[in-house]
Amino acid sequence: MDGDNFAGEVNAEAKGLNPGLIVLLVVGTLLSVFLVANYVLYMYAQKNLPPKKKPVSKKKLKREKLKQGVPVPGE
């Protein structure tokens, strides 16, 4: 009988986790997964994608062509 009483007391105390703690754990887990996934995608992109080329302005293009001696159209 003592064992049954002890089990009843444990069940009465362990009614469940605090709802605030559950929300905190879920939000924290989702945030962690999001950050880790972003880092993994960033590392993948750094290895596999070519670097971005900056657009060249028309002024610089004109100057480079003049240096090479190629006549610029329209002049």
N, CA, C, O and CB atoms as a CASP TS submission, in Angstrom:
PFRMAT TS
TARGET T0000
AUTHOR 0000-0000-0000
METHOD Language model
MODEL 1
PARENT N/A
ATOM      1  N   MET     1       0.812  -1.196   0.000  1.00  0.00           N
ATOM      2  CA  MET     1       0.000   0.000   0.000  1.00  0.00           C
ATOM      3  C   MET     1       0.857   1.263   0.000  1.00  0.00           C
ATOM      4  O   MET     1       0.481   2.284  -0.575  1.00  0.00           O
ATOM      5  CB  MET     1      -0.924  -0.003   1.195  1.00  0.00           C
ATOM      6  N   ASP     2       2.004   1.176   0.649  1.00  0.00           N
ATOM      7  CA  ASP     2       2.879   2.338   0.683  1.00  0.00           C
ATOM      8  C   ASP     2       3.341   2.715  -0.721  1.00  0.00           C
ATOM      9  O   ASP     2       3.419   3.897  -1.056  1.00  0.00           O
ATOM     10  CB  ASP     2       4.083   2.069   1.582  1.00  0.00           C
ATOM     11  N   GLY     3       3.647   1.713  -1.539  1.00  0.00           N
ATOM     12  CA  GLY     3       4.107   1.951  -2.901  1.00  0.00           C
ATOM     13  C   GLY     3       3.052   2.641  -3.743  1.00  0.00           C
ATOM     14  O   GLY     3       3.370   3.523  -4.541  1.00  0.00           O
ATOM     15  N   ASP     4       1.783   2.241  -3.569  1.00  0.00           N
ATOM     16  CA  ASP     4       0.704   2.876  -4.332  1.00  0.00           C
ATOM     17  C   ASP     4       0.540   4.345  -3.949  1.00  0.00           C
ATOM     18  O   ASP     4       0.305   5.198  -4.805  1.00  0.00           O
ATOM     19  CB  ASP     4      -0.616   2.128  -4.109  1.00  0.00           C
ATOM     20  N   ASN     5       0.666   4.626  -2.675  1.00  0.00           N
ATOM     21  CA  ASN     5       0.526   5.988  -2.197  1.00  0.00           C
ATOM     22  C   ASN     5       1.648   6.868  -2.763  1.00  0.00           C
ATOM     23  O   ASN     5       1.412   8.008  -3.162  1.00  0.00           O
ATOM     24  CB  ASN     5       0.534   6.020  -0.657  1.00  0.00           C
ATOM     25  N   PHE     6       2.865   6.326  -2.791  1.00  0.00           N
ATOM     26  CA  PHE     6       4.007   7.083  -3.316  1.00  0.00           C
ATOM     27  C   PHE     6       3.805   7.398  -4.796  1.00  0.00           C
ATOM     28  O   PHE     6       4.088   8.510  -5.241  1.00  0.00           O
ATOM     29  CB  PHE     6       5.321   6.298  -3.112  1.00  0.00           C
ATOM     30  N   ALA     7       3.320   6.425  -5.552  1.00  0.00           N
ATOM     31  CA  ALA     7       3.086   6.637  -6.981  1.00  0.00           C
ATOM     32  C   ALA     7       2.014   7.693  -7.189  1.00  0.00           C
ATOM     33  O   ALA     7       2.103   8.485  -8.128  1.00  0.00           O
ATOM     34  CB  ALA     7       2.679   5.321  -7.668  1.00  0.00           C
ATOM     35  N   GLY     8       1.025   7.718  -6.349  1.00  0.00           N
ATOM     36  CA  GLY     8      -0.032   8.725  -6.455  1.00  0.00           C
ATOM     37  C   GLY     8       0.499  10.120  -6.198  1.00  0.00           C
ATOM     38  O   GLY     8       0.090  11.076  -6.855  1.00  0.00           O
ATOM     39  N   GLU     9       1.407  10.241  -5.246  1.00  0.00           N
ATOM     40  CA  GLU     9       1.990  11.555  -4.960  1.00  0.00           C
ATOM     41  C   GLU     9       2.838  12.054  -6.124  1.00  0.00           C
ATOM     42  O   GLU     9       2.813  13.243  -6.443  1.00  0.00           O
ATOM     43  CB  GLU     9       2.838  11.494  -3.687  1.00  0.00           C
ATOM     44  N   VAL    10       3.586  11.160  -6.760  1.00  0.00           N
ATOM     45  CA  VAL    10       4.435  11.549  -7.884  1.00  0.00           C
ATOM     46  C   VAL    10       3.565  12.018  -9.045  1.00  0.00           C
ATOM     47  O   VAL    10       3.873  13.022  -9.689  1.00  0.00           O
ATOM     48  CB  VAL    10       5.344  10.372  -8.324  1.00  0.00           C
ATOM     49  N   ASN    11       2.482  11.297  -9.313  1.00  0.00           N
ATOM     50  CA  ASN    11       1.590  11.694 -10.408  1.00  0.00           C
ATOM     51  C   ASN    11       0.928  13.035 -10.121  1.00  0.00           C
ATOM     52  O   ASN    11       0.691  13.811 -11.047  1.00  0.00           O
ATOM     53  CB  ASN    11       0.519  10.622 -10.640  1.00  0.00           C
ATOM     54  N   ALA    12       0.634  13.315  -8.891  1.00  0.00           N
ATOM     55  CA  ALA    12       0.005  14.590  -8.538  1.00  0.00           C
ATOM     56  C   ALA    12       0.985  15.738  -8.759  1.00  0.00           C
ATOM     57  O   ALA    12       0.585  16.825  -9.176  1.00  0.00           O
ATOM     58  CB  ALA    12      -0.483  14.572  -7.069  1.00  0.00           C
ATOM     59  N   GLU    13       2.271  15.502  -8.480  1.00  0.00           N
ATOM     60  CA  GLU    13       3.257  16.572  -8.638  1.00  0.00           C
ATOM     61  C   GLU    13       3.631  16.774 -10.104  1.00  0.00           C
ATOM     62  O   GLU    13       3.863  17.909 -10.521  1.00  0.00           O
ATOM     63  CB  GLU    13       4.511  16.262  -7.818  1.00  0.00           C
ATOM     64  N   ALA    14       3.696  15.714 -10.889  1.00  0.00           N
ATOM     65  CA  ALA    14       4.142  15.808 -12.280  1.00  0.00           C
ATOM     66  C   ALA    14       2.954  15.983 -13.205  1.00  0.00           C
ATOM     67  O   ALA    14       2.663  15.108 -14.021  1.00  0.00           O
ATOM     68  CB  ALA    14       4.946  14.563 -12.681  1.00  0.00           C
ATOM     69  N   LYS    15       2.260  17.117 -13.081  1.00  0.00           N
ATOM     70  CA  LYS    15       1.085  17.357 -13.921  1.00  0.00           C
ATOM     71  C   LYS    15       1.474  17.790 -15.336  1.00  0.00           C
ATOM     72  O   LYS    15       0.681  17.629 -16.264  1.00  0.00           O
ATOM     73  CB  LYS    15       0.193  18.418 -13.282  1.00  0.00           C
ATOM     74  N   GLY    16       2.654  18.326 -15.514  1.00  0.00           N
ATOM     75  CA  GLY    16       3.092  18.751 -16.838  1.00  0.00           C
ATOM     76  C   GLY    16       4.070  19.898 -16.736  1.00  0.00           C
ATOM     77  O   GLY    16       4.288  20.466 -15.666  1.00  0.00           O
ATOM     78  N   LEU    17       4.655  20.226 -17.877  1.00  0.00           N
ATOM     79  CA  LEU    17       5.602  21.335 -17.901  1.00  0.00           C
ATOM     80  C   LEU    17       4.861  22.659 -17.930  1.00  0.00           C
ATOM     81  O   LEU    17       3.704  22.739 -18.343  1.00  0.00           O
ATOM     82  CB  LEU    17       6.542  21.224 -19.109  1.00  0.00           C
ATOM     83  N   ASN    18       5.529  23.658 -17.498  1.00  0.00           N
ATOM     84  CA  ASN    18       4.999  25.011 -17.543  1.00  0.00           C
ATOM     85  C   ASN    18       4.767  25.396 -19.008  1.00  0.00           C
ATOM     86  O   ASN    18       5.678  25.230 -19.819  1.00  0.00           O
ATOM     87  CB  ASN    18       5.969  26.018 -16.841  1.00  0.00           C
ATOM     88  N   PRO    19       3.586  25.903 -19.379  1.00  0.00           N
ATOM     89  CA  PRO    19       3.335  26.274 -20.790  1.00  0.00           C
ATOM     90  C   PRO    19       4.321  27.314 -21.318  1.00  0.00           C
ATOM     91  O   PRO    19       4.688  27.284 -22.493  1.00  0.00           O
ATOM     92  CB  PRO    19       1.918  26.810 -20.940  1.00  0.00           C
ATOM     93  N   GLY    20       4.743  28.223 -20.461  1.00  0.00           N
ATOM     94  CA  GLY    20       5.726  29.228 -20.874  1.00  0.00           C
ATOM     95  C   GLY    20       7.046  28.591 -21.242  1.00  0.00           C
ATOM     96  O   GLY    20       7.717  29.032 -22.176  1.00  0.00           O
ATOM     97  N   LEU    21       7.422  27.558 -20.513  1.00  0.00           N
ATOM     98  CA  LEU    21       8.671  26.847 -20.804  1.00  0.00           C
ATOM     99  C   LEU    21       8.566  26.114 -22.136  1.00  0.00           C
ATOM    100  O   LEU    21       9.526  26.078 -22.906  1.00  0.00           O
ATOM    101  CB  LEU    21       9.010  25.853 -19.672  1.00  0.00           C
ATOM    102  N   ILE    22       7.407  25.532 -22.406  1.00  0.00           N
ATOM    103  CA  ILE    22       7.214  24.825 -23.679  1.00  0.00           C
ATOM    104  C   ILE    22       7.335  25.797 -24.846  1.00  0.00           C
ATOM    105  O   ILE    22       7.996  25.494 -25.839  1.00  0.00           O
ATOM    106  CB  ILE    22       5.838  24.120 -23.710  1.00  0.00           C
ATOM    107  N   VAL    23       6.700  26.963 -24.735  1.00  0.00           N
ATOM    108  CA  VAL    23       6.779  27.976 -25.799  1.00  0.00           C
ATOM    109  C   VAL    23       8.219  28.433 -25.981  1.00  0.00           C
ATOM    110  O   VAL    23       8.690  28.585 -27.108  1.00  0.00           O
ATOM    111  CB  VAL    23       5.870  29.190 -25.477  1.00  0.00           C
ATOM    112  N   LEU    24       8.913  28.649 -24.876  1.00  0.00           N
ATOM    113  CA  LEU    24      10.309  29.077 -24.946  1.00  0.00           C
ATOM    114  C   LEU    24      11.180  28.024 -25.634  1.00  0.00           C
ATOM    115  O   LEU    24      12.034  28.360 -26.454  1.00  0.00           O
ATOM    116  CB  LEU    24      10.846  29.364 -23.539  1.00  0.00           C
ATOM    117  N   LEU    25      10.964  26.769 -25.306  1.00  0.00           N
ATOM    118  CA  LEU    25      11.734  25.693 -25.940  1.00  0.00           C
ATOM    119  C   LEU    25      11.439  25.599 -27.431  1.00  0.00           C
ATOM    120  O   LEU    25      12.359  25.433 -28.231  1.00  0.00           O
ATOM    121  CB  LEU    25      11.431  24.354 -25.267  1.00  0.00           C
ATOM    122  N   VAL    26      10.176  25.703 -27.814  1.00  0.00           N
ATOM    123  CA  VAL    26       9.804  25.618 -29.234  1.00  0.00           C
ATOM    124  C   VAL    26      10.406  26.779 -30.017  1.00  0.00           C
ATOM    125  O   VAL    26      10.992  26.576 -31.080  1.00  0.00           O
ATOM    126  CB  VAL    26       8.268  25.610 -29.397  1.00  0.00           C
ATOM    127  N   VAL    27      10.262  28.000 -29.492  1.00  0.00           N
ATOM    128  CA  VAL    27      10.796  29.188 -30.182  1.00  0.00           C
ATOM    129  C   VAL    27      12.316  29.118 -30.261  1.00  0.00           C
ATOM    130  O   VAL    27      12.902  29.429 -31.298  1.00  0.00           O
ATOM    131  CB  VAL    27      10.359  30.486 -29.457  1.00  0.00           C
ATOM    132  N   GLY    28      12.953  28.710 -29.167  1.00  0.00           N
ATOM    133  CA  GLY    28      14.408  28.591 -29.161  1.00  0.00           C
ATOM    134  C   GLY    28      14.899  27.547 -30.150  1.00  0.00           C
ATOM    135  O   GLY    28      15.902  27.758 -30.832  1.00  0.00           O
ATOM    136  N   THR    29      14.199  26.425 -30.232  1.00  0.00           N
ATOM    137  CA  THR    29      14.572  25.372 -31.174  1.00  0.00           C
ATOM    138  C   THR    29      14.413  25.846 -32.618  1.00  0.00           C
ATOM    139  O   THR    29      15.298  25.630 -33.446  1.00  0.00           O
ATOM    140  CB  THR    29      13.723  24.117 -30.934  1.00  0.00           C
ATOM    141  N   LEU    30      13.296  26.487 -32.916  1.00  0.00           N
ATOM    142  CA  LEU    30      13.076  26.988 -34.280  1.00  0.00           C
ATOM    143  C   LEU    30      14.119  28.034 -34.654  1.00  0.00           C
ATOM    144  O   LEU    30      14.624  28.028 -35.777  1.00  0.00           O
ATOM    145  CB  LEU    30      11.666  27.585 -34.414  1.00  0.00           C
ATOM    146  N   LEU    31      14.442  28.921 -33.738  1.00  0.00           N
ATOM    147  CA  LEU    31      15.452  29.948 -34.004  1.00  0.00           C
ATOM    148  C   LEU    31      16.818  29.316 -34.247  1.00  0.00           C
ATOM    149  O   LEU    31      17.550  29.729 -35.147  1.00  0.00           O
ATOM    150  CB  LEU    31      15.531  30.943 -32.834  1.00  0.00           C
ATOM    151  N   SER    32      17.154  28.322 -33.448  1.00  0.00           N
ATOM    152  CA  SER    32      18.439  27.635 -33.627  1.00  0.00           C
ATOM    153  C   SER    32      18.503  26.935 -34.979  1.00  0.00           C
ATOM    154  O   SER    32      19.515  27.019 -35.675  1.00  0.00           O
ATOM    155  CB  SER    32      18.667  26.618 -32.498  1.00  0.00           C
ATOM    156  N   VAL    33      17.431  26.246 -35.352  1.00  0.00           N
ATOM    157  CA  VAL    33      17.398  25.554 -36.648  1.00  0.00           C
ATOM    158  C   VAL    33      17.530  26.567 -37.782  1.00  0.00           C
ATOM    159  O   VAL    33      18.249  26.321 -38.750  1.00  0.00           O
ATOM    160  CB  VAL    33      16.086  24.734 -36.804  1.00  0.00           C
ATOM    161  N   PHE    34      16.842  27.700 -37.671  1.00  0.00           N
ATOM    162  CA  PHE    34      16.907  28.742 -38.696  1.00  0.00           C
ATOM    163  C   PHE    34      18.331  29.270 -38.861  1.00  0.00           C
ATOM    164  O   PHE    34      18.821  29.408 -39.982  1.00  0.00           O
ATOM    165  CB  PHE    34      15.958  29.892 -38.345  1.00  0.00           C
ATOM    166  N   LEU    35      18.993  29.566 -37.739  1.00  0.00           N
ATOM    167  CA  LEU    35      20.347  30.113 -37.812  1.00  0.00           C
ATOM    168  C   LEU    35      21.339  29.090 -38.366  1.00  0.00           C
ATOM    169  O   LEU    35      22.200  29.440 -39.172  1.00  0.00           O
ATOM    170  CB  LEU    35      20.800  30.584 -36.430  1.00  0.00           C
ATOM    171  N   VAL    36      21.230  27.851 -37.949  1.00  0.00           N
ATOM    172  CA  VAL    36      22.130  26.814 -38.441  1.00  0.00           C
ATOM    173  C   VAL    36      21.905  26.591 -39.938  1.00  0.00           C
ATOM    174  O   VAL    36      22.868  26.441 -40.690  1.00  0.00           O
ATOM    175  CB  VAL    36      21.923  25.495 -37.658  1.00  0.00           C
ATOM    176  N   ALA    37      20.654  26.569 -40.373  1.00  0.00           N
ATOM    177  CA  ALA    37      20.355  26.368 -41.797  1.00  0.00           C
ATOM    178  C   ALA    37      20.907  27.529 -42.629  1.00  0.00           C
ATOM    179  O   ALA    37      21.449  27.313 -43.713  1.00  0.00           O
ATOM    180  CB  ALA    37      18.826  26.228 -42.019  1.00  0.00           C
ATOM    181  N   ASN    38      20.771  28.753 -42.129  1.00  0.00           N
ATOM    182  CA  ASN    38      21.316  29.902 -42.852  1.00  0.00           C
ATOM    183  C   ASN    38      22.829  29.805 -42.974  1.00  0.00           C
ATOM    184  O   ASN    38      23.384  30.109 -44.030  1.00  0.00           O
ATOM    185  CB  ASN    38      20.930  31.207 -42.154  1.00  0.00           C
ATOM    186  N   TYR    39      23.496  29.390 -41.924  1.00  0.00           N
ATOM    187  CA  TYR    39      24.947  29.258 -41.957  1.00  0.00           C
ATOM    188  C   TYR    39      25.371  28.192 -42.959  1.00  0.00           C
ATOM    189  O   TYR    39      26.321  28.385 -43.717  1.00  0.00           O
ATOM    190  CB  TYR    39      25.486  28.919 -40.566  1.00  0.00           C
ATOM    191  N   VAL    40      24.662  27.069 -42.959  1.00  0.00           N
ATOM    192  CA  VAL    40      24.992  25.988 -43.894  1.00  0.00           C
ATOM    193  C   VAL    40      24.786  26.461 -45.338  1.00  0.00           C
ATOM    194  O   VAL    40      25.630  26.199 -46.196  1.00  0.00           O
ATOM    195  CB  VAL    40      24.125  24.728 -43.605  1.00  0.00           C
ATOM    196  N   LEU    41      23.692  27.141 -45.610  1.00  0.00           N
ATOM    197  CA  LEU    41      23.449  27.655 -46.970  1.00  0.00           C
ATOM    198  C   LEU    41      24.499  28.691 -47.362  1.00  0.00           C
ATOM    199  O   LEU    41      24.929  28.724 -48.515  1.00  0.00           O
ATOM    200  CB  LEU    41      22.039  28.274 -47.070  1.00  0.00           C
ATOM    201  N   TYR    42      24.914  29.533 -46.425  1.00  0.00           N
ATOM    202  CA  TYR    42      25.938  30.539 -46.701  1.00  0.00           C
ATOM    203  C   TYR    42      27.259  29.874 -47.074  1.00  0.00           C
ATOM    204  O   TYR    42      27.914  30.278 -48.034  1.00  0.00           O
ATOM    205  CB  TYR    42      26.131  31.461 -45.484  1.00  0.00           C
ATOM    206  N   MET    43      27.648  28.855 -46.314  1.00  0.00           N
ATOM    207  CA  MET    43      28.902  28.160 -46.605  1.00  0.00           C
ATOM    208  C   MET    43      28.819  27.449 -47.961  1.00  0.00           C
ATOM    209  O   MET    43      29.791  27.438 -48.716  1.00  0.00           O
ATOM    210  CB  MET    43      29.230  27.143 -45.483  1.00  0.00           C
ATOM    211  N   TYR    44      27.671  26.863 -48.267  1.00  0.00           N
ATOM    212  CA  TYR    44      27.473  26.198 -49.557  1.00  0.00           C
ATOM    213  C   TYR    44      27.607  27.210 -50.701  1.00  0.00           C
ATOM    214  O   TYR    44      28.249  26.937 -51.715  1.00  0.00           O
ATOM    215  CB  TYR    44      26.084  25.504 -49.605  1.00  0.00           C
ATOM    216  N   ALA    45      26.990  28.380 -50.521  1.00  0.00           N
ATOM    217  CA  ALA    45      27.037  29.404 -51.567  1.00  0.00           C
ATOM    218  C   ALA    45      28.454  29.924 -51.761  1.00  0.00           C
ATOM    219  O   ALA    45      28.864  30.190 -52.891  1.00  0.00           O
ATOM    220  CB  ALA    45      26.096  30.562 -51.225  1.00  0.00           C
ATOM    221  N   GLN    46      29.201  30.072 -50.684  1.00  0.00           N
ATOM    222  CA  GLN    46      30.573  30.562 -50.801  1.00  0.00           C
ATOM    223  C   GLN    46      31.435  29.602 -51.611  1.00  0.00           C
ATOM    224  O   GLN    46      32.316  30.035 -52.354  1.00  0.00           O
ATOM    225  CB  GLN    46      31.183  30.772 -49.416  1.00  0.00           C
ATOM    226  N   LYS    47      31.190  28.314 -51.475  1.00  0.00           N
ATOM    227  CA  LYS    47      32.012  27.322 -52.176  1.00  0.00           C
ATOM    228  C   LYS    47      31.572  27.114 -53.615  1.00  0.00           C
ATOM    229  O   LYS    47      32.418  26.884 -54.480  1.00  0.00           O
ATOM    230  CB  LYS    47      31.970  26.003 -51.444  1.00  0.00           C
ATOM    231  N   ASN    48      30.280  27.187 -53.900  1.00  0.00           N
ATOM    232  CA  ASN    48      29.767  26.729 -55.191  1.00  0.00           C
ATOM    233  C   ASN    48      29.298  27.817 -56.145  1.00  0.00           C
ATOM    234  O   ASN    48      29.141  27.553 -57.337  1.00  0.00           O
ATOM    235  CB  ASN    48      28.656  25.811 -54.958  1.00  0.00           C
ATOM    236  N   LEU    49      29.072  29.012 -55.666  1.00  0.00           N
ATOM    237  CA  LEU    49      28.600  30.058 -56.560  1.00  0.00           C
ATOM    238  C   LEU    49      29.765  30.958 -56.974  1.00  0.00           C
ATOM    239  O   LEU    49      30.648  31.237 -56.162  1.00  0.00           O
ATOM    240  CB  LEU    49      27.485  30.886 -55.886  1.00  0.00           C
ATOM    241  N   PRO    50      29.775  31.411 -58.223  1.00  0.00           N
ATOM    242  CA  PRO    50      30.855  32.317 -58.651  1.00  0.00           C
ATOM    243  C   PRO    50      30.693  33.675 -57.968  1.00  0.00           C
ATOM    244  O   PRO    50      29.584  34.046 -57.582  1.00  0.00           O
ATOM    245  CB  PRO    50      30.856  32.487 -60.204  1.00  0.00           C
ATOM    246  N   PRO    51      31.784  34.413 -57.819  1.00  0.00           N
ATOM    247  CA  PRO    51      31.676  35.736 -57.193  1.00  0.00           C
ATOM    248  C   PRO    51      30.877  36.696 -58.077  1.00  0.00           C
ATOM    249  O   PRO    51      30.876  36.577 -59.302  1.00  0.00           O
ATOM    250  CB  PRO    51      33.079  36.315 -56.914  1.00  0.00           C
ATOM    251  N   LYS    52      30.207  37.639 -57.440  1.00  0.00           N
ATOM    252  CA  LYS    52      29.407  38.608 -58.184  1.00  0.00           C
ATOM    253  C   LYS    52      30.323  39.591 -58.897  1.00  0.00           C
ATOM    254  O   LYS    52      31.327  40.037 -58.342  1.00  0.00           O
ATOM    255  CB  LYS    52      28.433  39.357 -57.245  1.00  0.00           C
ATOM    256  N   LYS    53      29.966  39.921 -60.130  1.00  0.00           N
ATOM    257  CA  LYS    53      30.721  40.933 -60.870  1.00  0.00           C
ATOM    258  C   LYS    53      30.018  42.270 -60.712  1.00  0.00           C
ATOM    259  O   LYS    53      28.797  42.362 -60.839  1.00  0.00           O
ATOM    260  CB  LYS    53      30.860  40.551 -62.377  1.00  0.00           C
ATOM    261  N   LYS    54      30.804  43.312 -60.434  1.00  0.00           N
ATOM    262  CA  LYS    54      30.230  44.636 -60.306  1.00  0.00           C
ATOM    263  C   LYS    54      29.958  45.191 -61.708  1.00  0.00           C
ATOM    264  O   LYS    54      30.763  44.981 -62.615  1.00  0.00           O
ATOM    265  CB  LYS    54      31.176  45.579 -59.500  1.00  0.00           C
ATOM    266  N   PRO    55      28.852  45.884 -61.898  1.00  0.00           N
ATOM    267  CA  PRO    55      28.590  46.478 -63.209  1.00  0.00           C
ATOM    268  C   PRO    55      29.595  47.590 -63.506  1.00  0.00           C
ATOM    269  O   PRO    55      29.928  48.383 -62.625  1.00  0.00           O
ATOM    270  CB  PRO    55      27.151  47.027 -63.276  1.00  0.00           C
ATOM    271  N   VAL    56      30.076  47.646 -64.749  1.00  0.00           N
ATOM    272  CA  VAL    56      31.055  48.649 -65.153  1.00  0.00           C
ATOM    273  C   VAL    56      30.300  49.844 -65.714  1.00  0.00           C
ATOM    274  O   VAL    56      29.409  49.690 -66.549  1.00  0.00           O
ATOM    275  CB  VAL    56      32.066  48.075 -66.202  1.00  0.00           C
ATOM    276  N   SER    57      30.661  51.035 -65.251  1.00  0.00           N
ATOM    277  CA  SER    57      29.974  52.232 -65.729  1.00  0.00           C
ATOM    278  C   SER    57      30.379  52.533 -67.176  1.00  0.00           C
ATOM    279  O   SER    57      31.439  52.115 -67.642  1.00  0.00           O
ATOM    280  CB  SER    57      30.291  53.440 -64.815  1.00  0.00           C
ATOM    281  N   LYS    58      29.509  53.268 -67.871  1.00  0.00           N
ATOM    282  CA  LYS    58      29.772  53.615 -69.271  1.00  0.00           C
ATOM    283  C   LYS    58      31.019  54.485 -69.396  1.00  0.00           C
ATOM    284  O   LYS    58      31.756  54.394 -70.378  1.00  0.00           O
ATOM    285  CB  LYS    58      28.561  54.340 -69.880  1.00  0.00           C
ATOM    286  N   LYS    59      31.247  55.326 -68.393  1.00  0.00           N
ATOM    287  CA  LYS    59      32.406  56.207 -68.404  1.00  0.00           C
ATOM    288  C   LYS    59      33.703  55.381 -68.376  1.00  0.00           C
ATOM    289  O   LYS    59      34.630  55.642 -69.143  1.00  0.00           O
ATOM    290  CB  LYS    59      32.354  57.181 -67.203  1.00  0.00           C
ATOM    291  N   LYS    60      33.754  54.376 -67.474  1.00  0.00           N
ATOM    292  CA  LYS    60      34.941  53.537 -67.379  1.00  0.00           C
ATOM    293  C   LYS    60      35.123  52.712 -68.639  1.00  0.00           C
ATOM    294  O   LYS    60      36.249  52.513 -69.095  1.00  0.00           O
ATOM    295  CB  LYS    60      34.856  52.626 -66.163  1.00  0.00           C
ATOM    296  N   LEU    61      34.030  52.230 -69.203  1.00  0.00           N
ATOM    297  CA  LEU    61      34.098  51.439 -70.429  1.00  0.00           C
ATOM    298  C   LEU    61      34.684  52.283 -71.565  1.00  0.00           C
ATOM    299  O   LEU    61      35.521  51.815 -72.337  1.00  0.00           O
ATOM    300  CB  LEU    61      32.693  50.905 -70.814  1.00  0.00           C
ATOM    301  N   LYS    62      34.234  53.519 -71.650  1.00  0.00           N
ATOM    302  CA  LYS    62      34.719  54.434 -72.681  1.00  0.00           C
ATOM    303  C   LYS    62      36.215  54.702 -72.503  1.00  0.00           C
ATOM    304  O   LYS    62      36.970  54.703 -73.475  1.00  0.00           O
ATOM    305  CB  LYS    62      33.930  55.757 -72.641  1.00  0.00           C
ATOM    306  N   ARG    63      36.639  54.928 -71.253  1.00  0.00           N
ATOM    307  CA  ARG    63      38.040  55.190 -70.955  1.00  0.00           C
ATOM    308  C   ARG    63      38.918  53.992 -71.316  1.00  0.00           C
ATOM    309  O   ARG    63      39.998  54.163 -71.880  1.00  0.00           O
ATOM    310  CB  ARG    63      38.209  55.539 -69.479  1.00  0.00           C
ATOM    311  N   GLU    64      38.459  52.778 -70.992  1.00  0.00           N
ATOM    312  CA  GLU    64      39.230  51.574 -71.307  1.00  0.00           C
ATOM    313  C   GLU    64      39.380  51.395 -72.819  1.00  0.00           C
ATOM    314  O   GLU    64      40.445  51.012 -73.303  1.00  0.00           O
ATOM    315  CB  GLU    64      38.559  50.337 -70.693  1.00  0.00           C
ATOM    316  N   LYS    65      38.312  51.673 -73.551  1.00  0.00           N
ATOM    317  CA  LYS    65      38.385  51.528 -75.010  1.00  0.00           C
ATOM    318  C   LYS    65      39.340  52.553 -75.616  1.00  0.00           C
ATOM    319  O   LYS    65      40.053  52.257 -76.575  1.00  0.00           O
ATOM    320  CB  LYS    65      36.986  51.678 -75.636  1.00  0.00           C
ATOM    321  N   LEU    66      39.348  53.766 -75.048  1.00  0.00           N
ATOM    322  CA  LEU    66      40.260  54.795 -75.545  1.00  0.00           C
ATOM    323  C   LEU    66      41.707  54.394 -75.269  1.00  0.00           C
ATOM    324  O   LEU    66      42.583  54.646 -76.096  1.00  0.00           O
ATOM    325  CB  LEU    66      39.947  56.163 -74.896  1.00  0.00           C
ATOM    326  N   LYS    67      41.969  53.769 -74.114  1.00  0.00           N
ATOM    327  CA  LYS    67      43.323  53.310 -73.792  1.00  0.00           C
ATOM    328  C   LYS    67      43.794  52.250 -74.779  1.00  0.00           C
ATOM    329  O   LYS    67      44.969  52.208 -75.144  1.00  0.00           O
ATOM    330  CB  LYS    67      43.375  52.754 -72.365  1.00  0.00           C
ATOM    331  N   GLN    68      42.872  51.397 -75.207  1.00  0.00           N
ATOM    332  CA  GLN    68      43.229  50.324 -76.123  1.00  0.00           C
ATOM    333  C   GLN    68      43.306  50.807 -77.568  1.00  0.00           C
ATOM    334  O   GLN    68      43.793  50.081 -78.435  1.00  0.00           O
ATOM    335  CB  GLN    68      42.228  49.193 -76.011  1.00  0.00           C
ATOM    336  N   GLY    69      42.834  52.019 -77.837  1.00  0.00           N
ATOM    337  CA  GLY    69      42.900  52.561 -79.181  1.00  0.00           C
ATOM    338  C   GLY    69      41.700  52.190 -80.033  1.00  0.00           C
ATOM    339  O   GLY    69      41.713  52.415 -81.244  1.00  0.00           O
ATOM    340  N   VAL    70      40.671  51.630 -79.433  1.00  0.00           N
ATOM    341  CA  VAL    70      39.477  51.259 -80.188  1.00  0.00           C
ATOM    342  C   VAL    70      38.579  52.486 -80.249  1.00  0.00           C
ATOM    343  O   VAL    70      38.285  53.083 -79.213  1.00  0.00           O
ATOM    344  CB  VAL    70      38.732  50.033 -79.535  1.00  0.00           C
ATOM    345  N   PRO    71      38.136  52.877 -81.447  1.00  0.00           N
ATOM    346  CA  PRO    71      37.271  54.049 -81.529  1.00  0.00           C
ATOM    347  C   PRO    71      35.901  53.760 -80.871  1.00  0.00           C
ATOM    348  O   PRO    71      35.298  52.710 -81.095  1.00  0.00           O
ATOM    349  CB  PRO    71      37.086  54.474 -83.012  1.00  0.00           C
ATOM    350  N   VAL    72      35.444  54.702 -80.075  1.00  0.00           N
ATOM    351  CA  VAL    72      34.167  54.543 -79.383  1.00  0.00           C
ATOM    352  C   VAL    72      33.059  54.911 -80.358  1.00  0.00           C
ATOM    353  O   VAL    72      33.125  55.977 -80.971  1.00  0.00           O
ATOM    354  CB  VAL    72      34.100  55.425 -78.087  1.00  0.00           C
ATOM    355  N   PRO    73      32.056  54.079 -80.522  1.00  0.00           N
ATOM    356  CA  PRO    73      30.957  54.415 -81.449  1.00  0.00           C
ATOM    357  C   PRO    73      30.231  55.673 -81.008  1.00  0.00           C
ATOM    358  O   PRO    73      30.012  55.890 -79.816  1.00  0.00           O
ATOM    359  CB  PRO    73      29.959  53.252 -81.550  1.00  0.00           C
ATOM    360  N   GLY    74      29.864  56.491 -81.964  1.00  0.00           N
ATOM    361  CA  GLY    74      29.147  57.720 -81.664  1.00  0.00           C
ATOM    362  C   GLY    74      30.054  58.925 -81.542  1.00  0.00           C
ATOM    363  O   GLY    74      29.584  60.016 -81.217  1.00  0.00           O
ATOM    364  N   GLU    75      31.339  58.759 -81.794  1.00  0.00           N
ATOM    365  CA  GLU    75      32.248  59.908 -81.713  1.00  0.00           C
ATOM    366  C   GLU    75      32.964  60.109 -83.021  1.00  0.00           C
ATOM    367  O   GLU    75      33.772  61.029 -83.148  1.00  0.00           O
ATOM    368  CB  GLU    75      33.263  59.726 -80.586  1.00  0.00           C
TER
END
